[in-house]
Amino acid sequence: MDAADTWSSLTFVVAGIWIVARRRHPGDGDGPGSAARTRAALGVLAIGIGVGSVIQHGPAPSWNPVVHDPPLLGAYALVAADAVADLTGRRMRTWWWLGPTLADAVLAAVDPWASIVAQGIASGVAVVLILLRALARPTLRARLVSAVVVLGVGALIGFVEPWGHTVWHLLAAAAIVVAAPAVGARPS
């Protein structure tokens, strides 16, 4: 058990609560695919990332990948699906991100290594789509690029420093908070 990694996991819980509490913005609709609901889903996924990470870095039971991996992949899938919906002018469907999240729950139970690979692929796809969205949406550009930079710095530190995973937790949670207001936002 690494106490710093366990405690730093709670930043995702704080980030998720923050996002859920501040999910509404002027002009948000209330329909099933509304921006506020999409941001709330991101907040709940962030909370799930934190809880799963506390379990993984704390008691670390053999089943920890099942609670750790799906919310992380789900957050990547949600922001990727949101970017696709925005870039194509389509309404985002819940199954676009929920399907991969549930599939990863099964994958994590059957083959945790494959779940890690799936998370890596999902993160790469999400980053590319976020950057494409940033190019297409000047009003969201600063927010989206900032979130990717913060996440990238966290990932880099996480790879090169022994204490880097703790920093990755802090910066990844910050990146989710930075990106959250852009989630579900559409040009007027």
N, C-alpha and C positions, 0 to 999 in steps of 0.2 A: 504494500500500500504506500503510495506517495501522497503525503498530506497536502503538499502544495497543489498537485494536480487535482486532488479531490476537492479542496476548498475553492480553487479557481474555477472549477466546473459550475459553481453556483452563479457565476457571472451570466451564464446562459439563462438561468432561471430569472434573475433580475431583469435581463434584457427582454425576455419573453413577457414578463409582467408589464414592463414599461410599454412594449409594443401593443399589447392587448388594451391597456388603459388608454393609450393615445391613438387608437386605430382609426378614429373618425377624423376626416378632414372636410373642409367646406367643399360642397359639390359631389361628395360621395353619394352614390345611390344606395338603396337598401335591398336590392334584388339578391338572388342566390349567388351571383357571381360578382357582387359588389366589391369595391376596393376595401371597404372596412372589413368585410368578412374574409377577404383574402389576407389582409394584414393580420387579422385575428388568428387565422390558421398559421401564419408564419410565427406569431407569438407563441402559440401553443406548441408548435414544433420546437421553438427555441427552448421552452420550458422542458420539453421532452429530451432535448439534447443534454441539458444540464442534469436532469435526474438520471438519465442513462450513463452520463459520464461520471457522476458521483458513484453510482453502483459499480462501474467498471474500474475506477481508480481507487475506490474504497474497499468494500468487501470482496469484490471481484469473483462472484459466483460463476460457475461454469456456463450459465445461461446469460451472462452479461451482454454478449453481442446482440441478443434479441431485443434488449431494451436500449442499448447504446446506438446501434447502427441505423435502424429505420428512421428515427427523427432527423438524423444528420442527412441521410440521403433524401429524405422528404423535403427538407429545407432547400437543398440544391434543386430538386425536381420542381418545387413550387416556384422558385424565382426563374428557373428556366422556362417553365410553362407560361408564366406571366409574361416573360419577354417574347416568347413565340406568339402569344395572343396579341400583344401590343404590336409587334412587327407585322403581323398578318392581318390585323384589323378584325380578328375573330374574338368572340367571347371565350374566356378561359373556362374550361370544364374541370370540375373537381377531379374526375378520374385521370386527367392528364398528369397530375402529381401524386394523387392518392394511390393509383395503381402501382407505380414503381415503389412507393413507400411500403405498401403491403407485400409486394413481391420480395423486397429486401428483408422483411421480417422472416419470411420463409427461408430465404437464402442464408440469413444469419444463423438460423436454427440448424440448417443442414450443412452449410459450409462457410464458417466465419471468414476464412481467407477470401473466398469469392465475394463475400459482402464488402470486404475492404476494397477489393478491386473495383466493384460496382460503385462504391463511394468516390473513388478516384476518378472514374470515368464521368460520373454525374457532376463532380465538382468542375472538371475541365469543360464539359458541355455548358454548365451554368455560367462559368466565367466568360466563355466565348459569346454566348447569347446576351449576357449583360453588357458586354463591350459593344456588340452590334447594336443593341438597344440604345446605348449611350451615344453612338454615332448618329442614330436616327432621331433621337429626341434631345435636342439641345437644352430644353428646360430641365431634363433629368440628368444631363451629362455629368455635372460636378458631383452630384450625390452618388451616382452609380460608379463612376471612376474612383471616387474616394473610397467607397466600400471595397472595391476590388483591390486597390492599393493596400488598404489596411489588412485585408485578408491575406494578400500576398506577402506582406512584411511578416505577418504572424506565421505563415507557413514556412518562410525562409528561416526565421529564427528557430522555429520548431525543428527544422532539419539539422541545423548546425550547432545548436547549443544543448548541453545536457539538461538545462532547466527550461529549454525552449517550449516544451509542451504546455507548461503553465502560462507562458506568454501567449502562445497560440490560443489558448482558451480565452484570455482577456481580449485579444485583438479580434478573434473571430466573433465573439459576442458583440464587440463594438461595431464590427462590419455589418452585422445583422441589424443593429439599431440604426446605423447610417443609411442602409438600403431600404429599410421598412417603409418610409413615406413614399418611395417610388413604386412600391409593390401595389399593383392595381390601378396606378395612375394612368390615365389616358389623355391624349391631347383633346383640348376642347374645340 
